[in-house]
Amino acid sequence: MGFLSFIKDKKSASNEAAIEKDQELIQQIALTVDEPSLQKQIKMVGLTKNDLLLSSKLKPYIEDNIQNTQSIF
């Protein structure tokens, strides 16, 4: 039981560090759109800074698999 609690504590610390890093990155994200139609679309879908952060994290995986994804469609 003691070893498992050590693993859990280590994961918690790791998760907290990742969350803290994400919060710092979110503060750096800026989305500036001058075109009214794009502003309307962004508002309509509810795009947030968290969405942009997630998409930036997923980008390498998407780029690696885009050919496979395209072939499915």
Biopython code that builds the backbone (N, CA, C, O; Angstrom):
import numpy as np
from Bio.PDB.StructureBuilder import StructureBuilder

atoms = [
    (1, "MET", "N", (0.820, -1.183, 0.000)),
    (1, "MET", "CA", (0.000, 0.000, 0.000)),
    (1, "MET", "C", (0.868, 1.252, 0.000)),
    (1, "MET", "O", (0.528, 2.231, -0.664)),
    (2, "GLY", "N", (1.971, 1.243, 0.722)),
    (2, "GLY", "CA", (2.854, 2.400, 0.787)),
    (2, "GLY", "C", (3.444, 2.748, -0.564)),
    (2, "GLY", "O", (3.560, 3.927, -0.896)),
    (3, "PHE", "N", (3.820, 1.749, -1.353)),
    (3, "PHE", "CA", (4.392, 1.981, -2.674)),
    (3, "PHE", "C", (3.359, 2.584, -3.609)),
    (3, "PHE", "O", (3.663, 3.494, -4.380)),
    (4, "LEU", "N", (2.138, 2.072, -3.537)),
    (4, "LEU", "CA", (1.086, 2.598, -4.407)),
    (4, "LEU", "C", (0.765, 4.052, -4.079)),
    (4, "LEU", "O", (0.484, 4.841, -4.981)),
    (5, "SER", "N", (0.804, 4.410, -2.812)),
    (5, "SER", "CA", (0.539, 5.809, -2.465)),
    (5, "SER", "C", (1.673, 6.701, -2.968)),
    (5, "SER", "O", (1.436, 7.860, -3.310)),
    (6, "PHE", "N", (2.901, 6.177, -3.019)),
    (6, "PHE", "CA", (4.029, 6.927, -3.568)),
    (6, "PHE", "C", (3.794, 7.204, -5.051)),
    (6, "PHE", "O", (4.034, 8.317, -5.521)),
    (7, "ILE", "N", (3.327, 6.202, -5.786)),
    (7, "ILE", "CA", (3.042, 6.371, -7.214)),
    (7, "ILE", "C", (1.938, 7.410, -7.400)),
    (7, "ILE", "O", (2.027, 8.270, -8.277)),
    (8, "LYS", "N", (0.909, 7.324, -6.578)),
    (8, "LYS", "CA", (-0.200, 8.265, -6.677)),
    (8, "LYS", "C", (0.278, 9.690, -6.390)),
    (8, "LYS", "O", (-0.096, 10.624, -7.099)),
    (9, "ASP", "N", (1.099, 9.859, -5.359)),
    (9, "ASP", "CA", (1.627, 11.179, -5.027)),
    (9, "ASP", "C", (2.485, 11.725, -6.157)),
    (9, "ASP", "O", (2.424, 12.914, -6.471)),
    (10, "LYS", "N", (3.283, 10.861, -6.767)),
    (10, "LYS", "CA", (4.146, 11.271, -7.870)),
    (10, "LYS", "C", (3.299, 11.712, -9.061)),
    (10, "LYS", "O", (3.609, 12.715, -9.703)),
    (11, "LYS", "N", (2.216, 10.960, -9.364)),
    (11, "LYS", "CA", (1.327, 11.326, -10.464)),
    (11, "LYS", "C", (0.627, 12.645, -10.172)),
    (11, "LYS", "O", (0.482, 13.476, -11.069)),
    (12, "SER", "N", (0.198, 12.849, -8.951)),
    (12, "SER", "CA", (-0.466, 14.092, -8.572)),
    (12, "SER", "C", (0.462, 15.277, -8.771)),
    (12, "SER", "O", (0.051, 16.305, -9.309)),
    (13, "ALA", "N", (1.685, 15.147, -8.352)),
    (13, "ALA", "CA", (2.658, 16.224, -8.513)),
    (13, "ALA", "C", (2.915, 16.489, -9.986)),
    (13, "ALA", "O", (3.041, 17.638, -10.407)),
    (14, "SER", "N", (2.991, 15.422, -10.764)),
    (14, "SER", "CA", (3.210, 15.551, -12.197)),
    (14, "SER", "C", (2.025, 16.245, -12.866)),
    (14, "SER", "O", (2.203, 17.121, -13.713)),
    (15, "ASN", "N", (0.810, 15.843, -12.474)),
    (15, "ASN", "CA", (-0.399, 16.465, -13.030)),
    (15, "ASN", "C", (-0.492, 17.934, -12.649)),
    (15, "ASN", "O", (-0.866, 18.769, -13.472)),
    (16, "GLU", "N", (-0.155, 18.249, -11.417)),
    (16, "GLU", "CA", (-0.197, 19.639, -10.967)),
    (16, "GLU", "C", (0.797, 20.486, -11.745)),
    (16, "GLU", "O", (0.500, 21.630, -12.090)),
    (17, "ALA", "N", (1.974, 19.937, -12.026)),
    (17, "ALA", "CA", (2.981, 20.671, -12.795)),
    (17, "ALA", "C", (2.492, 20.905, -14.219)),
    (17, "ALA", "O", (2.696, 21.983, -14.778)),
    (18, "ALA", "N", (1.848, 19.903, -14.808)),
    (18, "ALA", "CA", (1.319, 20.044, -16.165)),
    (18, "ALA", "C", (0.202, 21.085, -16.210)),
    (18, "ALA", "O", (0.130, 21.880, -17.147)),
    (19, "ILE", "N", (-0.653, 21.080, -15.217)),
    (19, "ILE", "CA", (-1.746, 22.056, -15.153)),
    (19, "ILE", "C", (-1.182, 23.461, -15.003)),
    (19, "ILE", "O", (-1.660, 24.404, -15.634)),
    (20, "GLU", "N", (-0.168, 23.590, -14.167)),
    (20, "GLU", "CA", (0.460, 24.899, -13.964)),
    (20, "GLU", "C", (1.097, 25.401, -15.262)),
    (20, "GLU", "O", (0.980, 26.577, -15.605)),
    (21, "LYS", "N", (1.764, 24.507, -15.970)),
    (21, "LYS", "CA", (2.387, 24.872, -17.247)),
    (21, "LYS", "C", (1.317, 25.280, -18.256)),
    (21, "LYS", "O", (1.490, 26.258, -18.983)),
    (22, "ASP", "N", (0.217, 24.539, -18.302)),
    (22, "ASP", "CA", (-0.883, 24.884, -19.208)),
    (22, "ASP", "C", (-1.451, 26.259, -18.891)),
    (22, "ASP", "O", (-1.765, 27.026, -19.801)),
    (23, "GLN", "N", (-1.586, 26.574, -17.615)),
    (23, "GLN", "CA", (-2.111, 27.884, -17.230)),
    (23, "GLN", "C", (-1.188, 29.005, -17.702)),
    (23, "GLN", "O", (-1.651, 30.064, -18.125)),
    (24, "GLU", "N", (0.115, 28.764, -17.627)),
    (24, "GLU", "CA", (1.075, 29.754, -18.118)),
    (24, "GLU", "C", (0.943, 29.922, -19.633)),
    (24, "GLU", "O", (0.985, 31.041, -20.145)),
    (25, "LEU", "N", (0.784, 28.802, -20.345)),
    (25, "LEU", "CA", (0.635, 28.863, -21.795)),
    (25, "LEU", "C", (-0.658, 29.570, -22.202)),
    (25, "LEU", "O", (-0.676, 30.331, -23.169)),
    (26, "ILE", "N", (-1.731, 29.316, -21.465)),
    (26, "ILE", "CA", (-3.018, 29.954, -21.763)),
    (26, "ILE", "C", (-2.887, 31.473, -21.665)),
    (26, "ILE", "O", (-3.497, 32.204, -22.445)),
    (27, "GLN", "N", (-2.099, 31.940, -20.716)),
    (27, "GLN", "CA", (-1.903, 33.382, -20.572)),
    (27, "GLN", "C", (-1.186, 33.979, -21.779)),
    (27, "GLN", "O", (-1.330, 35.170, -22.056)),
    (28, "GLN", "N", (-0.424, 33.172, -22.492)),
    (28, "GLN", "CA", (0.331, 33.647, -23.649)),
    (28, "GLN", "C", (-0.482, 33.592, -24.946)),
    (28, "GLN", "O", (-0.096, 34.205, -25.942)),
    (29, "ILE", "N", (-1.588, 32.871, -24.941)),
    (29, "ILE", "CA", (-2.389, 32.704, -26.153)),
    (29, "ILE", "C", (-3.216, 33.956, -26.415)),
    (29, "ILE", "O", (-3.875, 34.496, -25.527)),
    (30, "ALA", "N", (-3.155, 34.392, -27.659)),
    (30, "ALA", "CA", (-3.984, 35.521, -28.078)),
    (30, "ALA", "C", (-4.562, 35.190, -29.451)),
    (30, "ALA", "O", (-3.846, 34.730, -30.341)),
    (31, "LEU", "N", (-5.825, 35.422, -29.611)),
    (31, "LEU", "CA", (-6.486, 35.200, -30.891)),
    (31, "LEU", "C", (-7.068, 36.536, -31.331)),
    (31, "LEU", "O", (-8.059, 37.012, -30.778)),
    (32, "THR", "N", (-6.440, 37.126, -32.325)),
    (32, "THR", "CA", (-6.890, 38.413, -32.829)),
    (32, "THR", "C", (-7.448, 38.219, -34.225)),
    (32, "THR", "O", (-6.734, 37.812, -35.142)),
    (33, "VAL", "N", (-8.726, 38.513, -34.378)),
    (33, "VAL", "CA", (-9.405, 38.353, -35.658)),
    (33, "VAL", "C", (-10.109, 39.663, -35.975)),
    (33, "VAL", "O", (-10.950, 40.132, -35.208)),
    (34, "ASP", "N", (-9.757, 40.244, -37.106)),
    (34, "ASP", "CA", (-10.354, 41.511, -37.503)),
    (34, "ASP", "C", (-11.584, 41.325, -38.390)),
    (34, "ASP", "O", (-12.429, 42.216, -38.482)),
    (35, "GLU", "N", (-11.679, 40.193, -39.026)),
    (35, "GLU", "CA", (-12.771, 39.949, -39.967)),
    (35, "GLU", "C", (-14.058, 39.596, -39.208)),
    (35, "GLU", "O", (-14.094, 38.598, -38.487)),
    (36, "PRO", "N", (-15.111, 40.408, -39.365)),
    (36, "PRO", "CA", (-16.359, 40.188, -38.610)),
    (36, "PRO", "C", (-16.977, 38.803, -38.812)),
    (36, "PRO", "O", (-17.513, 38.228, -37.865)),
    (37, "SER", "N", (-16.910, 38.261, -40.025)),
    (37, "SER", "CA", (-17.519, 36.947, -40.246)),
    (37, "SER", "C", (-16.784, 35.859, -39.471)),
    (37, "SER", "O", (-17.411, 34.931, -38.960)),
    (38, "LEU", "N", (-15.449, 35.966, -39.379)),
    (38, "LEU", "CA", (-14.687, 34.992, -38.598)),
    (38, "LEU", "C", (-14.938, 35.169, -37.110)),
    (38, "LEU", "O", (-15.019, 34.185, -36.375)),
    (39, "GLN", "N", (-15.064, 36.417, -36.655)),
    (39, "GLN", "CA", (-15.383, 36.677, -35.252)),
    (39, "GLN", "C", (-16.712, 36.031, -34.888)),
    (39, "GLN", "O", (-16.859, 35.443, -33.817)),
    (40, "LYS", "N", (-17.672, 36.149, -35.791)),
    (40, "LYS", "CA", (-18.993, 35.565, -35.555)),
    (40, "LYS", "C", (-18.910, 34.041, -35.462)),
    (40, "LYS", "O", (-19.537, 33.428, -34.599)),
    (41, "GLN", "N", (-18.129, 33.439, -36.362)),
    (41, "GLN", "CA", (-17.985, 31.977, -36.359)),
    (41, "GLN", "C", (-17.296, 31.500, -35.084)),
    (41, "GLN", "O", (-17.700, 30.498, -34.494)),
    (42, "ILE", "N", (-16.263, 32.212, -34.661)),
    (42, "ILE", "CA", (-15.546, 31.839, -33.428)),
    (42, "ILE", "C", (-16.487, 31.919, -32.232)),
    (42, "ILE", "O", (-16.486, 31.046, -31.365)),
    (43, "LYS", "N", (-17.281, 32.969, -32.200)),
    (43, "LYS", "CA", (-18.239, 33.133, -31.098)),
    (43, "LYS", "C", (-19.305, 32.033, -31.147)),
    (43, "LYS", "O", (-19.707, 31.494, -30.115)),
    (44, "MET", "N", (-19.757, 31.709, -32.378)),
    (44, "MET", "CA", (-20.814, 30.713, -32.540)),
    (44, "MET", "C", (-20.388, 29.325, -32.038)),
    (44, "MET", "O", (-21.178, 28.619, -31.412)),
    (45, "VAL", "N", (-19.145, 28.945, -32.315)),
    (45, "VAL", "CA", (-18.680, 27.619, -31.884)),
    (45, "VAL", "C", (-18.123, 27.636, -30.463)),
    (45, "VAL", "O", (-17.837, 26.583, -29.892)),
    (46, "GLY", "N", (-17.969, 28.834, -29.892)),
    (46, "GLY", "CA", (-17.493, 28.935, -28.508)),
    (46, "GLY", "C", (-16.029, 28.582, -28.347)),
    (46, "GLY", "O", (-15.642, 27.989, -27.340)),
    (47, "LEU", "N", (-15.205, 28.941, -29.332)),
    (47, "LEU", "CA", (-13.784, 28.649, -29.280)),
    (47, "LEU", "C", (-13.133, 29.394, -28.114)),
    (47, "LEU", "O", (-13.315, 30.601, -27.956)),
    (48, "THR", "N", (-12.378, 28.665, -27.307)),
    (48, "THR", "CA", (-11.738, 29.247, -26.126)),
    (48, "THR", "C", (-10.215, 29.108, -26.221)),
    (48, "THR", "O", (-9.695, 28.416, -27.096)),
    (49, "LYS", "N", (-9.523, 29.771, -25.312)),
    (49, "LYS", "CA", (-8.070, 29.626, -25.230)),
    (49, "LYS", "C", (-7.697, 28.180, -24.905)),
    (49, "LYS", "O", (-6.682, 27.676, -25.387)),
    (50, "ASN", "N", (-8.505, 27.523, -24.097)),
    (50, "ASN", "CA", (-8.249, 26.106, -23.774)),
    (50, "ASN", "C", (-8.337, 25.252, -25.028)),
    (50, "ASN", "O", (-7.551, 24.320, -25.197)),
    (51, "ASP", "N", (-9.288, 25.560, -25.916)),
    (51, "ASP", "CA", (-9.411, 24.829, -27.177)),
    (51, "ASP", "C", (-8.164, 25.012, -28.036)),
    (51, "ASP", "O", (-7.668, 24.061, -28.639)),
    (52, "LEU", "N", (-7.667, 26.237, -28.084)),
    (52, "LEU", "CA", (-6.463, 26.517, -28.865)),
    (52, "LEU", "C", (-5.249, 25.812, -28.287)),
    (52, "LEU", "O", (-4.401, 25.316, -29.030)),
    (53, "LEU", "N", (-5.163, 25.767, -26.962)),
    (53, "LEU", "CA", (-4.063, 25.060, -26.308)),
    (53, "LEU", "C", (-4.119, 23.570, -26.636)),
    (53, "LEU", "O", (-3.103, 22.964, -26.978)),
    (54, "LEU", "N", (-5.290, 22.994, -26.531)),
    (54, "LEU", "CA", (-5.454, 21.573, -26.835)),
    (54, "LEU", "C", (-5.109, 21.279, -28.294)),
    (54, "LEU", "O", (-4.433, 20.295, -28.593)),
    (55, "SER", "N", (-5.577, 22.137, -29.194)),
    (55, "SER", "CA", (-5.285, 21.902, -30.611)),
    (55, "SER", "C", (-3.792, 22.009, -30.895)),
    (55, "SER", "O", (-3.271, 21.286, -31.745)),
    (56, "SER", "N", (-3.099, 22.903, -30.194)),
    (56, "SER", "CA", (-1.652, 23.008, -30.400)),
    (56, "SER", "C", (-0.932, 21.760, -29.888)),
    (56, "SER", "O", (0.087, 21.355, -30.447)),
    (57, "LYS", "N", (-1.461, 21.155, -28.830)),
    (57, "LYS", "CA", (-0.868, 19.918, -28.302)),
    (57, "LYS", "C", (-1.147, 18.726, -29.215)),
    (57, "LYS", "O", (-0.323, 17.819, -29.330)),
    (58, "LEU", "N", (-2.310, 18.734, -29.861)),
    (58, "LEU", "CA", (-2.680, 17.619, -30.744)),
    (58, "LEU", "C", (-2.076, 17.733, -32.144)),
    (58, "LEU", "O", (-2.003, 16.745, -32.874)),
    (59, "LYS", "N", (-1.647, 18.927, -32.512)),
    (59, "LYS", "CA", (-1.157, 19.178, -33.868)),
    (59, "LYS", "C", (-0.116, 18.160, -34.349)),
    (59, "LYS", "O", (-0.257, 17.648, -35.460)),
    (60, "PRO", "N", (0.916, 17.845, -33.571)),
    (60, "PRO", "CA", (1.911, 16.875, -34.067)),
    (60, "PRO", "C", (1.306, 15.500, -34.378)),
    (60, "PRO", "O", (1.709, 14.847, -35.341)),
    (61, "TYR", "N", (0.351, 15.069, -33.572)),
    (61, "TYR", "CA", (-0.282, 13.769, -33.802)),
    (61, "TYR", "C", (-1.167, 13.806, -35.040)),
    (61, "TYR", "O", (-1.218, 12.847, -35.811)),
    (62, "ILE", "N", (-1.851, 14.908, -35.217)),
    (62, "ILE", "CA", (-2.710, 15.059, -36.390)),
    (62, "ILE", "C", (-1.859, 15.092, -37.657)),
    (62, "ILE", "O", (-2.176, 14.430, -38.645)),
    (63, "GLU", "N", (-0.783, 15.864, -37.620)),
    (63, "GLU", "CA", (0.095, 15.949, -38.787)),
    (63, "GLU", "C", (0.681, 14.588, -39.146)),
    (63, "GLU", "O", (0.809, 14.257, -40.325)),
    (64, "ASP", "N", (1.037, 13.803, -38.139)),
    (64, "ASP", "CA", (1.601, 12.471, -38.390)),
    (64, "ASP", "C", (0.585, 11.523, -39.018)),
    (64, "ASP", "O", (0.966, 10.604, -39.743)),
    (65, "ASN", "N", (-0.695, 11.732, -38.751)),
    (65, "ASN", "CA", (-1.719, 10.784, -39.202)),
    (65, "ASN", "C", (-2.699, 11.353, -40.212)),
    (65, "ASN", "O", (-3.714, 10.721, -40.500)),
    (66, "ILE", "N", (-2.421, 12.528, -40.754)),
    (66, "ILE", "CA", (-3.383, 13.173, -41.641)),
    (66, "ILE", "C", (-3.625, 12.352, -42.910)),
    (66, "ILE", "O", (-4.751, 12.312, -43.407)),
    (67, "GLN", "N", (-2.612, 11.713, -43.430)),
    (67, "GLN", "CA", (-2.779, 10.910, -44.643)),
    (67, "GLN", "C", (-3.742, 9.751, -44.416)),
    (67, "GLN", "O", (-4.608, 9.479, -45.247)),
    (68, "ASN", "N", (-3.584, 9.074, -43.285)),
    (68, "ASN", "CA", (-4.484, 7.965, -42.957)),
    (68, "ASN", "C", (-5.910, 8.460, -42.773)),
    (68, "ASN", "O", (-6.860, 7.818, -43.221)),
    (69, "THR", "N", (-6.056, 9.600, -42.115)),
    (69, "THR", "CA", (-7.379, 10.158, -41.886)),
    (69, "THR", "C", (-8.035, 10.538, -43.203)),
    (69, "THR", "O", (-9.221, 10.275, -43.405)),
    (70, "GLN", "N", (-7.279, 11.153, -44.096)),
    (70, "GLN", "CA", (-7.830, 11.559, -45.388)),
    (70, "GLN", "C", (-8.258, 10.344, -46.214)),
    (70, "GLN", "O", (-9.280, 10.378, -46.899)),
    (71, "SER", "N", (-7.480, 9.290, -46.144)),
    (71, "SER", "CA", (-7.796, 8.105, -46.958)),
    (71, "SER", "C", (-9.092, 7.443, -46.486)),
    (71, "SER", "O", (-9.786, 6.808, -47.279)),
    (72, "ILE", "N", (-9.416, 7.587, -45.213)),
    (72, "ILE", "CA", (-10.661, 7.018, -44.679)),
    (72, "ILE", "C", (-11.863, 7.711, -45.301)),
    (72, "ILE", "O", (-12.873, 7.071, -45.595)),
    (73, "PHE", "N", (-11.752, 9.014, -45.502)),
    (73, "PHE", "CA", (-12.857, 9.765, -46.078)),
    (73, "PHE", "C", (-12.791, 9.739, -47.578)),
    (73, "PHE", "O", (-13.646, 10.323, -48.244)),
]
sb = StructureBuilder()
sb.init_structure("model")
sb.init_model(0)
sb.init_chain("A")
sb.init_seg("    ")
for serial, (resi, resn, name, xyz) in enumerate(atoms, 1):
    if name == "N":
        sb.init_residue(resn, " ", resi, " ")
    sb.init_atom(name, np.array(xyz, "f"), 0.0, 1.0, " ", f" {name:<3s}", serial, name[0])
structure = sb.get_structure()
